[in-house]
């Protein structure tokens, strides 16, 4: 799934606090957003392996959530929401496409690396690829209620995030061809520093 979808999911995870603990909503929204984004910081360094932990994040999130419930504070609520966002991101990537540059071709059986099991989890392709129409629909289904529920800067974040989702989904199918051309112009000694999915198509 595309990064904006994960970011919106991270925001949505903080939604219940609007009702049960509004004093922590702000920190939870920020932490949830950051947690939803965090795993994809490994995009150019072992994508879906270096910072994706589909087994460990959820366990840590449950423990952090228990601590936050027992001793609620900005720190404990923020940590719990961050780990929830990162955990949901890591798990949900299994339900998308594989790691290949053109995931709609379904040539890769690598979705997310599970460090606990020591192997790659296969993509389920419920959403065929990042930026697919189904992915954009999921983003919209999250953005609309968030837009209604939130105010001020957070509402602006929702609008901007969904705007990025629309833009990415619009150009997603042409990005691999653009990448092929750009990588082809990169000097050979430098290509070894690029992710394999780019180099293999050049």
Secondary structure by P-SEA (a helix, b strand, c coil): ccaaaaaaaaaaaacccccccccaaaaaaaaaaaaaacccccccccccccccccccaaaaaaaaaaaaaacccaaaaaaaaaaaaaaaaaaaaaacccccccccccccccccccccccbbbbbcccccccccaaaaaaaaaaaaaaaaacccaaaaaaaaaaaaaaaaaacccaaaaaaaaaaaaccccccccccaaaaaac
